[in-house]
Structure formats: structure tokens, C-alpha cells
């Protein structure tokens, strides 16, 4: 049986309605912004879920305690003093030592462009860069995927490449075979079809029931040369482009692809998430690896950057989370591959990556969301089919949007309860400071016009509880 590195821990909750976002007392989830990707797994082998968040030029490890509380630490030597833009992440045990290692795909380097990097885990969540493990890639690494494509029992690596200002590249999708010890050999020339597409997403799965991993490639193009593509595996890791004979290719700019069984017929269907106001697409498998388009996802032109799947309502089928620019969507599956939209959750700027997993160890599915420039968010399932934002739910969006550097509390409106002022740093350009009035029950509402308009990077604030006047 072929191995696919899977990061979705799909443990269903009790049956009920689809999860909704609610508030609850604050949990210990650190505020971290600029998440470009994430991986969930037990990185320190203590029996609970941890999270690695990929950012522009570093990566952070959130070590979980099994109850949904986390401590954050930086992964050393991620950029080694170079200006790096990481675009992709995958986790798996590449060296067969029983722990989860990391592969990071690099987008822009000023020095040494196009290098995917392996970070070996010591079993306790401490990572060390192995700079010689993976040969140089063809271009900017937009996507990486781990799976046993040649059937030898170890995890191989697929890299989807594009181009950038610093890395013109060839855009060739590349395949690296593992020697079993986490040393990779580039076999692209002999094992992969020639292509020059701007690849943005990869998914591995057995589409035709022959017990090997086939490959779905999402490309960001609107011409026929850059359509979504499907490669069939011969069982030894050699791939053939079967797109034309297996489905009508998607000609839209794609940013996300995922294999899932949406209709419960025991074969893999796939979802395509598109950019630029195009509809997202669902393709159903006939059981032999050929696909027909389905209208199961409600037609809604949008900008989708990521797709994650899990049984969020515990009814035995797979639901969908689609994240994108300023708006996230949750779709409930009817068990036959038909989806109904349940909510639209505004994202801070762009949800770029998400994962469903039992993060707090209570046997239901939670949701972790990485935002492009806003804070990463953890939504915990409370067991009653509600997803709870555990970062400062009393300020569900407003306090996070402005990146506050200081907070002060006091009774500003004389109603006997605590109100709040935030000093917002807001990045280089600064941000408007904010006033929040409390309702006496720990919930706050932003009030406009109470402070002078000034977009300065503020770093301190204080509320005085008394004053004196002189004539």
C-alpha cells in the first residue's frame, strides 16, 4: 500500500448541525501574523497536536498541550540570514526515524534561488537544516507534496514551480525520489512530463484504484497550456499526462486543489479553488479515474486561495472550508457531494492556508487558519457543533485587524463597566487607535469618532481614572 503524507486528522464529532463561529473565554493561543502556510502533527511526540506556521522568511512551532493551549517558538536557521520568501510547507517522516520532518518550499531568494529545504526533527520538536538533502529546484517553489510515489516505503517529494522577480526559473514540476534516509535525487527528466506552467498547488492520491499515488496539479493560467492537469502513476513513480482523456481541464487561474471523497462512493473526487472571481469547481470520479464536473458547490465567483476538508458536523461525510481574500466559506455536505453554504467569515486580508484536525484532543474537528498578513486564527469545536475563535473572542475582529501594541481598560462612558482603548501599531504606515465600549459582560463594541483621526504607529496608551482642574 502506498503512503501519502496526510495532515488532516479527521476524527468526527457527534452528529448535529454544521459548526458555527461563536465566542468563549480566551485560550492560550499566541498572536502571530503573516501566516503563509501551516502543517499540523505531533512534532514533539507527546501525543497531542502541534502546529507549524510558515511565514515570509521564518517558521514558528506552536507546541500544544493537548487541551488547545499552545506555546510558540521559532524554528532556528530557517532563513540563515538570507532574504527568503517561503511559499510552501509539507510535513512527514522522510528519514524513517519515527518523527515528522519539514520540507519548506522557497519562493524568492536574493542569493541561491529555488532551493526547497529539509529540516530534520530530533523527535522533540527541534529542527535542524539539512542543506544537502534536496537538490536545487527549477524555479520558485509554490507547492510541495510528500508521498510514496514509487512504492518503496519512503516519502518522495514533488515540487510545483513558478517564476518570480528573483527566480525566473523554468516552471517545470519536479520529482525527487527518497533513498529512505531523507536524501533526495532529482528524477524529473525521466519520470515527469515536460511542462512550463505556473504551478500553484499539488495533490497526491490514488484516483484509479491501482494502489499508487497519482498527481493533480493546479496551475495559475487562463490559456490551455496552463490548465489544471492530472498525471497518472505507473506504480514506479513515472507519471503520464492523462488530462485530455480523464476530464475537461479547468482553464481558470487555480490556487488550490484537494482530493476528497465527497459522495461516499469510496473513490477520490477533487475540488479546484480559483482566483480572480471565478467559480470553484468540483469533479466527481467514476471509480476508474475519469472525472465529470459537478454543480455540487454553489456557484459563487470568488477568490479562493486554500481548500481544507473534514467532517465538521459529524454526520459521516466530508465538509469543505474555502479561504480567500477577505471572505472565508464553510460548505456542508449532504452526503452525496452536494454542498450548502453555511457562513461567510471575513478574513483579515487573505486566508492563504487552513487545516482541519482535532487540535485540542476532544475527538472533534477544529480549524486552523493562516492569514497572509493578519493574525493566524484557531477555531476550536466546542462539541456542540460550534467553531470557537479562541483568540480574544470579546474582540472578535476589531482588535486584531489593527495589530495593537498596547491596551488600557477603564470606565470611559460612566456606565459602571470596563471600556477599552487600543494603541495600534498597524505596520509601517501605522493605524487608527480604537475605542471599545464594554457591555458589562466582557464583550466590547468598537465606537467610531471617539479619538482624533491619526494613522500613527502607536506603542502605548493609558486611561486616567481621576483628574484635577485649576482656575
TAKABEL-V367912 format. One line per field, one symbol per residue. ss: DSSP state (A for helix, B for strand, O for the rest). phi: phi as a letter, one per 40 degrees, with the letter a starting at -180 (. if undefined). psi: psi as a letter, one per 40 degrees, with the letter a starting at -180 (. if undefined). A space follows every 50 residues. Layout:
# TAKABEL-V367912
ss = ???
phi = ???
psi = ???
This chain:
# TAKABEL-V367912
ss = OOOBOOOOOOOOOOOOOOOBBBOOOOOOOOOOBOOOBBBBBOOOOOOOOB BBBBOOOOBBBBBBOOOOOBBBBBOOOOOOOOOBBBBBBBBBOOOOOOOO BBBBBBBBBOOOOOOOBBBBBOOOOOBBBBOOOOOOOOOBBBBBBBBOOO OOOOOBBBBBBBOOOOOOOOOOOBBBBBOOOOOBBBOAAAAOOOOOOOBB BBBBBOOOOOOOOBBBBBBOOOOAAAOOBBBBBOOOOOBBBOAAAAOOOO OOOBBBBBBBOOOOOOOOBBBBBBOOOBOOBBBBBOOOOOBBBBOOOOOO OBOBBBBBBBOOOOOOOOBBBBBBBOOBBBBBBOOOOOBBBBBBBOOOOB BBBBBBBOOOOOOOOBBBBBBOOOBOBBBBBOOOOBBBBOOOAAAOOAAA AOOBBBBBBBOOOOOOOOBBBBBBOOOOOOBBOBBBBBOOOOOBBBBOOO OOOOBBOOOOOOOOOOOOOOO
phi = .cbbcbbbccbccccicccbcbbadcbcbccbbgcbaaabiccbfbgbcb bbbcbdbaabbcccbgbgbbbbacccgcbfgccbbcbaaabaccbfbgbc cbbbcccbbcbfcgbcbbbcccgbgbbbcbcbcbcdccacccababaccb gbgbccbbbcbbbaccbdgbgccbbbcccgbgbbbcbddcbbccabcccb ababaccbgbgbccbbbcbcabcccbcdbbbcccgbgcbbcbdccbaccc cbcbbabacaccbgbgbccabbbbcggcccbbbbccgbgbbbcbcccdca dabbbabbbaccbgbgbbcbbbbacgabbbbcccgbgbbbcbabbcccba cbaaacaccbgbgbcbbbbbbcbcccbbbcccgbgbcbcccfccbdbccc dcfcbabbbiccbgbgbcbabbcbcggccgaccbbbccbgbgbbbcbcgc bdcacbccbaaabccaabbbc
psi = hihhhhehgghiaiiaiiiihaiiihighihhifheiihhigdefeeihi hhhhadfiiihhhieeeeiihiiihifdefeihhhheiiiiigeefeeih ihhhhhchidigifhihhhhheeeehihhgeedhihidahhdiihhigde feeihihhhhiaiiddgdieehhihhhheeefhihhfddeeiihifighe iihhigdefefihihhhhigieidefihihhhheeeehihheddedihih eihheiihhigdefeeihiihhhiifeiiiihhhheeeeiiiiifdhhhg hahheihiiigdefeeihihhhiahehiihhhheeeehihhdihhhidch heiiihigdefefihihhhhideaiiihhhheeffhhhhehgddgddddd degieihiiigdefeeihaihhhhdfadeaihiihhhieeeeiihhhiee iihhgigieiiihheiiiii.
